[in-house]
Amino acid sequence: MFSFNQRTSRILAGLLGLCAALVPVAASAHVKWFAPYIVDAAPAPLTRTLSDPYFWTGIALVLVFFIAARLIERSAAGAATLDAMDRVTDPLWQRLDAFVRIVVAGFFVAIFAVGGIYLTPDLQTPAEWVSWLQLLIAAGIVSRKTMPLSAAGIIFLWVLALRDYEFFHLLDYLALGVAVAGYLVLESSSQPEWRKHRFELLRWGVAIALMWSSLEKFAYPEWFYPLVVEKPFLTFGIPRDMFIPMAGIAEFTMGFGLLATPLIRRLSAIALFVIFNAAVFPFGRIDLIGHALIMAIIVAIAVDHTRELHFWGWIRRSLIGVPLGLASALVIFATAYWGLHAAFFGPDAQTMAELRTEQAEMATHTFSLEHPHGPIASPDMSGDDSGQGGEAPDAGTLTVSEAYEQSMMGMHEEMMEGLRHDDPDVAFVLGMIPHHQGAIDMARIQLVAGSDRTNMALAQHIIAEQQKEIDAMRAWLRQRGIESE
């Protein structure tokens, strides 16, 4: 017959398994490069998140998981579980530095092969020499003597990206980039006191990156609407407005879990590894490449045998240490995210309505017949969007239907002109640029005139993706001395 402690441990283990099963279901991998994002747009008010019952439901589930895990960890069953994990993972733990170095080098070879990006798929660059620098970074990881040079190259790529992207946007990659570079410096060091922190630095880097990026699901939930439309299976049948905040909670708390006590951090790493791998099939190789470093570090955390907590040992001294740490992390990161956004873009950052108007005014094919490349008038919102039955527009103003038609007419004329070029490769690009621009212009009309949140998010997605491809095609033309309007 079981003793009270044994029975309690079994019950808590069951609760732990249940919570571990629930939390990953509500999570999703961070796939920013698949979603439209306009970082300087005003984030949703923090009060909206704090008044969301699904946010607090997710917090409650996580707290049950953390408390159950701590109870088990403080018992004989917890020590036995960690010992069993050590035995299973010992072969990789003995060769963990080689594993991490191989993956880091392989990552830079992969992005060299992809080309046109700095460090991740959404940090794009037309500079060809950047890819060759990535190859040199990979080569430098082979020897401990040259690893500091590779670390300097990684930091240089991050700084270089500042030319094209706002600092606030790059905070998403600061922790991870610095952590990998720091690992290479510490791993190459001959000082044991320095080297012993190398895996801990990686753990903090990934944890900070995950916690920071998870806040996008609260600040900009509309960024994720196109993903839900295109890949509805991601939600497991959960309503969109329930899934997104709970996914944010899961991502944040599992990121925090990587900094917690040994059992929690290893269970969090295992759950994250399963989630990131599950995202590879629906999103393809781009997701695997973009998340390769994070996945490798998560494996390193899962097999890490160390039991010490150098920076905040107090978190393991009481049962409420982890929940208290989680509450502190939520306050610190939320304050930093919304506060830094206001600091970088001003407290009166654009609202989405203002942004839609500005995007429409930036259109190449505009709604004004008299000024096809100048300031425009918004579509007649009182008119019927079919173009029939509404009042006749004033001079220089079109109904929504007429605006759509005019955008297509402008697209067709420029596309046909481009397709007449003698070089078939150039003709293809000159034809595709106005074709993509036509899609962007239609999306901008939708942002001005539409009201459906799903369509508005899809329109933003089209603008973001089509503009990236236009920029790439124009860069290709410039390399051949051909200018495009």
Disulfide bonds with the S-S distance in Angstrom:
none
